[in-house]
Amino acid sequence: MQVQASPTHVMSQNFGDSSSLPSAYEGKTSVCAPVGDPNTASNVSGLSPMDMGTGGNASPTELTSSADRLNGDLSMNRDAHYWKIQYERQVAGQALTKAVTNEIRKSSDLAVIYKTALQGMADLFDTSQAMVLRLRFWDPRQMLRVVDRLPKTRVLVESVWPPLQPEAQNEAIQAEAIPTTPQSYWVSECQVSQAAMKCFPEMLEWKDLKAFQAYVDDPAIVFNLLSSEKFPALLMVPLENKGKPLGFLVLQQNQSRQWTESEVDFVELMAGQISSAIIQTETLRQVESIVEDRTAQLQHSVDLQGKLYELNRKQIERLREMNKRMDEFLSTLSHELRTPLTSMMLAIRMLREASLSPERRSQYLNILEQQCAQETNLVNDLLALQELETKQVAMQVQVVDLKHMTQELQVGFEDRWSSKGLSIGITVEDGLSLSTDVGSLNRVLLELLTNAGKYSDPSTHVTMAFCRAGKQLSIEVSNLGSGIAASELPHIFEKFRRCQGMTDNAVPGTGLGLALVKSLVQHLGGSITAQSHPVSPSDELPSESSHRTQFTVLLPVNPETPKS
């Protein structure tokens, strides 16, 4: 359905057509009654000569001329009144067209546009009811085949003028027994809608109940608002876009009515405007939905890129930190390797001298032996750490004699750190037994005591305590010294990691000791933690900034159920 005429053209062409009289003028093409009716005031032959203005002495010719003149005057009055009505309708139609156009331009609310159009047409054509029906296809692809067969379609009553009262709405629901939306129904439940779908893209119209029966076989299968009992005259103009049905614009009259050509043309014009408004609104909604989706996707992409950037930044920082540690490790390793080699080279040169006394020779040989052992231990630590990380070390479980082991550790510690004035106290809970890999456990304890000896303040006391903690064995090694900064605690078990204070104070070491301890503890199925906190100054403390540092090792008593 294409309406090509402009609103002004339609109104001037159709509302001004004298052949299309409004309903008020149907059957009244002459204001004169039939000649010979004595009871009609407009019967010219019943007028007296005095009424004709002839003074009572008029001849028949004069009487006929006067009657014709009077009829002409009456006809002119009738035409003037008719053209006045047509002009008023034309102005009202143009105003309605402009109002609907303005609403379409400034508003995206279809309800407002529907109300303006329906109320205006109801007032303009004096109709009993006006409606906008929308179609919702079960399968949108069936929109192109409505003529072939009736598709599964839901009809929505989107707007009604005058608005339905709650009683009328309930009546419509109960009469049609529609269990879903109060103002909706299936096409299969209404033969009027079926007829309109079959007529598409042409309009559907009838003027009375007889014409209605030509389209509807069973009046009971009709939606209540389209009932012929209430509204025998109906005009149903399709709303469409490019051959696809969108719905119908419906005008109804509560009595028989012949829809004039001018009325049909104007309703088709309104249907075109409403169709444009529907397409415009739906397109705008689709665009808004697409924009919202794209905005959400863009925001998600931005957030994802931000997270990826943050991950990359952290990875770069970790790589830089690893490179820094590796550089520190290589520097420390180089120092640890070169120092023994320098001592060994010096001892070898001194041994070459022929005049060297036996005592001096024995001293240089001892230096060579010590430095060779230091080199060997460093290489062995690196190899052991690699084997533990690659899980190539088998665990040989046996019962550990804790008292015998701790006695050897105590003697070795006192011999090694007596020059620093350190003492050690080891306590073992009575009845405590442990089954684990003896070699790995001994290495863990030796490394922890070595670490405590390195970082303890002179003339302080180191403690080691063995006790039961539930189903696990707890080993605590504690010392007083410079302590570990809180920021360093999470990293002290990392390879090549040495605390800043240790490197500044030139404490010997490679940064592998605690890393090796953690790997060995995990190999035994346990865990290790560290804590360091300042202690209150006292006369017994050599330094007011002393911290108590404690390492706690938890090992499973039964190696078959190690702690994960």
Secondary structure, DSSP 8 states (H G I E B T S, - for coil): ----S-HHHHIIIIIT-TTS--GGGTT-S-SS--TT-TT-TT-GGGS-HHHHTSTT---HHHHHHHHHHHHHHHHHHHHHHHHHHHHHHHHHHHHHHHHHHHHHHH---HHHHHHHHHHHHHHHHT-SEEEEEEEEESSGGGGGGTTTS---EEEEEEEEES---HHHHHHHHHHHT--S-TTEEEGGG-HHHHHHHHHTTS-EEESSHHHHHHH-S-TTSS-GGG-TTT--EEEEEEEEETTEEEEEEEEEESS-----HHHHHHHHHHHHHHHHHHHHHHHHHHHHHHHHHHHHHHHHHHHHHHHHHHHHHHHHHHHHHHHHHHHHHHHHHHHHHHHHHHHHHHHHHHHT-TT--HHHHHHHHHHHHHHHHHHHHHHHHHHHHHHHHTT-----EEEE-HHHHHHHHHHHHHHHHGGGT-EEEEEE-TT--EEEEHHHHHHHHHHHHHHHHHHB-TT-EEEEEEEEETTEEEEEEEEEES---TTTGGGTTSTT---HHHHHTT----S-HHHHHHHHHHHTT-EEEEEEEE----TT-S-TT-EEEEEEEEEESSTTS---
